[in-house]
Amino acid sequence: MTDDKTCAELVNDRCASRIEDLLPDFDEMSISRCRDLANEYSSDNREPDSTCADELGHWQDVAREVHQDHAGEMVLSIEKLTMIKVLLSTGGPGDWFELFHDGEDWVKGTYHYQDWYDHASVYIELDDVRGLADLWGLYPDSE
């Protein structure tokens, strides 16, 4: 935990911070900020083309390009999961299971309960995920 806060207390701020870092608004950046960002992640210390009439636009493009290249370095892994939603009821209240597989095996599952203007979900045990999938005849390799 960070600063004695739970993950539930930190998750919204952490998500907003990640999105801000990953999706900066290049159109609102100054030339110096774009240049600094571009040079922070690139060793070639780019300079504008002397024929470039739009220096700000040039640096925004350079910053976008360098940021795109750097964004891949920030990713630990990319995993493709397929989610199967099993809807049990709708309206108020509604509930459903979401079962996730990686193409070979079940990897996680959640149970959701939703009433008017309120929603909560919990993770379910992997053995229960497999049991529910088997109960309903759902198999990762059958799609």
ABEGO torsion letter per residue (X at the ends): XBGGBBAAAAAAAAAAAAAAAABBBAAABBAAAAAAAAAAABAAGBBBBAABABAAAAAAAAAAAAAAAAAAAABABBBBBBBBBBBABBEOBBBBBBBBBAGABBABBBBBBBBBGBBBBBBBBAAAAAAAAAAAGBBAAAX
